[in-house]
Amino acid sequence: DTGVSQDPRHKITKRGQNVTFRCDPISEHNRLYWYRQTLGQGPEFLTYFQNEAQLEKSRLLSDRFSAERPKGSFSTLEIQRTEQGDSAMYLCASSRDRADQPQHFGDGTRLSIL
Amino acid sequence: AQKVTQAQTEISVVEKEDVTLDCVYETRDTTYYLFWYKQPPSGELVFLIRRNSFDEQNEISGRYSWNFQKSTSSFNFTITASQVVDSAVYFCALTLNSGYSTLTFGKGTMLLVSP
């Protein structure tokens, strides 16, 4: 396994700008998750893909957030009109297609809103 | 809804001491899975162990051991003879067999091991 890869590692942007993050999961994993982690907290679930289908979204995912996973491979998470409260670490994870399989995480993208 | 509580925010020990990290969970489901993850300063969450709700056998892996007790809804993690490299934030997490297996995390326990 080459591991879950996320890009960029850090993103600094001004309030109101749009940002896009990319996640490349482990190749044989068809489940892909996005989480958000703020300082001193555990990761919180944002959204889940089974192959290319987005099957679940958290209420944390406002309409400014959108995620895609074209062709069931890599995934992108876009935040439009960023706000101060969007500053966080965005984590991507992937797993095999069973509930008992551990999710493997990438290094995350740290977003800072100026 | 499920919930994971890690009451210890931060623990400081001296190298070679044993340390136990507590985890208490809540769920109405009968089939679920519990996990421990380690998050070193570099930020990546590293999977440590998984436990099924129907398997209460404790596990030892090197200096790490886990004590799962359904009667008290606890899944505690012990590090024996701690080392400086064990310094990290440790997260306990829960997922259900139903639904899409999203993880519910506790707030984490920061472990600081000093030489």
Interface residues (C-beta under 8 A of the other chain):
Chain A: R31 Y33 Y35 G40 Q41 G42 P43 E44 F45 Y48 Q50 L55 E56 M89 L91 A93 S95 A99 D100 Q101 P102 Q103 H104 F105 G106 D107 G108 R110
Chain B: V4 Y33 F35 Y37 S42 G43 E44 L45 V46 F47 R50 N52 F91 A93 T95 L96 N97 S98 G99 Y100 S101 T102 L103 T104 F105 G106 K107 G108
